[in-house]
Amino acid sequence: MRCFVAIELSDGIQQRLSGLQQRQSSLDRAIRWALPEQIHLTLKFLGEVPDATVPALCATMADVASQHAPLTLAVRGAGCFPPSGAPRIFWAGIEESSGMLARLRDACEAAFETHGFAREKRKFMPHLTIGRVKDPRAAAKVRAAAGAEADFDAGEQAVREIILFESTLLPQGARYSAVARATLGPGQ
């Protein structure tokens, strides 16, 4: 199965992300918007994993979670990746100033490396992919829309668990389902 470890978003944040997508509906032909209930904050992408290894991966995720306290993050701002040229991703930003999110992500990288998963080489830039650009000719329009959402604020949410998701690729886009959940906090 194709898996990743992520943080699920609250219903309120999902609704505000949906509102941003609706405000930018003039881009519907240029962007394939993610379903708000499928938007998440990826901590570690694992890719294809044999079914037999899933219990060990769940145990590893639970161990990582038990060593990290719950945290609060904010969803603010919007932009595009890459930062120049034709954009491929329309994103909403993540803010978490204590460094707890980065430490949690780094711990996931280290823990899953022991199972043979390579560390991510790119710098951690926490974000939510809210749309994928399907028409590169709309680059200027997409960048202008992201700029118009620079002050976007979906609010804050408490993070009390991390989740191992399965990603199923379908013609209309990926669908995610929770395989296991692990509560953050010592002794959990």
N, C-alpha and C positions, 0 to 999 in steps of 0.2 A: 504494500500500500504506500501511497505518497503522503508523507507526514511533515508536520512542522509544529513547533511549540510557540504559543502566542498568548496574548492577553485579549480577552473578550471585552467588548464595549458595553456600557450601560444602555438601556433603552432610550434614555434621554439624549445621550450623545448620538446614538444612531438616528434619532428623529431630527436632530439639528444638522447632521451630515446630509440627510435626505433633503432638508430644506435648502442647503447650499446647492445640491444637485438640481433641485427644481428651479432655483434662481438662475442657474446657468443652463437651462434647458435649450437655449439657442444653440448649444454645442452638441445636442443629442446625435447629430449625424457624424460629428468628428470624434466623439468620445463614447466608449462603451462604459457606462457607469456601473460601479459595483453595487450590488444590492446592499443597502445599509446594514441589514442583519448579518451579512457575510464579511463586513469590514472588521479588521482586527489589527493588533500590533504584533508583528512577528518578532520573536526573540531569537529563534533558531530554525532555519529551514533544513530539514533532514533529507528530503527527496524520497526516492523509492527505498523502502525498507522491507525485508522479509517479514512475513507475519510472525514467524517464530521469535523474532527479536523484540516485538512490541512490549511484552511484559518487562523485559530488562530496561527498555527505554522509559517506560512508565515509572519504574522504580528509580531510575536516574533522575527523572524530572521531579519526583516526590522528594528525593534527597536534596536537590538544589532548592526547591521551594522551602523545605524545612529550615534552611540556613539563611533565609532572607525574610525580613519583616514586611508586612503589608506596606503599601505606599500609595501616594496620591499623584495622579498625573492630570494635566490639563490638555485639552485639544484646542489649539489656537493657530491661526494663520493658514495660509495655503500657498502652494507653489507648484513647480513642475520639475521633473527630472527628465533628462539632464538639465543642468542650469542654463545651458546655452544650446543653440541649434534646435533641431526639431524635437519637441517634447514627446516623451513616451508615456509618462505618468503624470496625472493630476493628483496632488496629495494635500492632506490636511496635516498640520504640524502637531508635534507632541512636545510639551514642556514638562520637565521634572527636574527641578534645580538642586535637589539634595544629592544627586549622584546615585541614588538607590536603584533606579532603573538601569543605568549603565552597568552597575555592579551585578545586577541580576542577569543581564544579558551576557556579560563576560563569564559569569559562572556557568551559564548554559553552554557557552562555547567550549569552556574547559572540560565540563563534564561529558559532553557528547563527543569530544575529541577522543576520549578514552574508548569509545565504541567505534572509532575509525572514521568519524565525520570530520572533514577538514574544517578548520577555522575560517570564518568569513574574513576575506582580505580587506574589504572596504570598511572605511570608518563607519561606526554606528551612527546613523542619522535617523532617529526615531520619527516615524511618520505613518500615516494611514493612507494607503492607496485607495482613492475614492473613484478613480476612473483611469482607463487606459486609452491613450490616443490612437485612433484607428485611421485617421486621415492626416498625414504629415503636412498636407497643403494648408491645413488650418492652424499652423504653428503660431502665427501672430495673434490670431483670435483666441487661442487657448491660453497663451501667455498673458494676454490682456485680461481675460476672465480670472485667471489666478491672481493677477495683480489687484483686481477689483475686490478679491476676497482676502487681501492681506490682513485685514482687521477681524477676520472671522473668529468667533469665540463660541465653541460648543460647550464650554464649562469644564468642570473638574469631575473626576471620578476616583473613588477608592479602588485599589487593586488588591484583592485578597486571595487570588488564585491564579495559577497558570494552567494552560490546557494543552494537551497533545491532540492536535486535529488531524483528521484524514482529509485529504484533498482529492476530490473526484473530478476529473476533467470531462466536461460535457461540451457539445457544440456551442451552447449559449454562454459558456464560461465555467469556471471552477465552482464547485459546491463543497462546503466545508462541514464536517460533522465531528463533534467531540468524541474522542476515544477514551480519554482519561482526564481527570482534574486533580490538581495538587494544591493544597492550601498553603499559603505563605505563612511563615512564622515558626520559630523554634519549637521543636517537639511535636509538630503537627504530623 
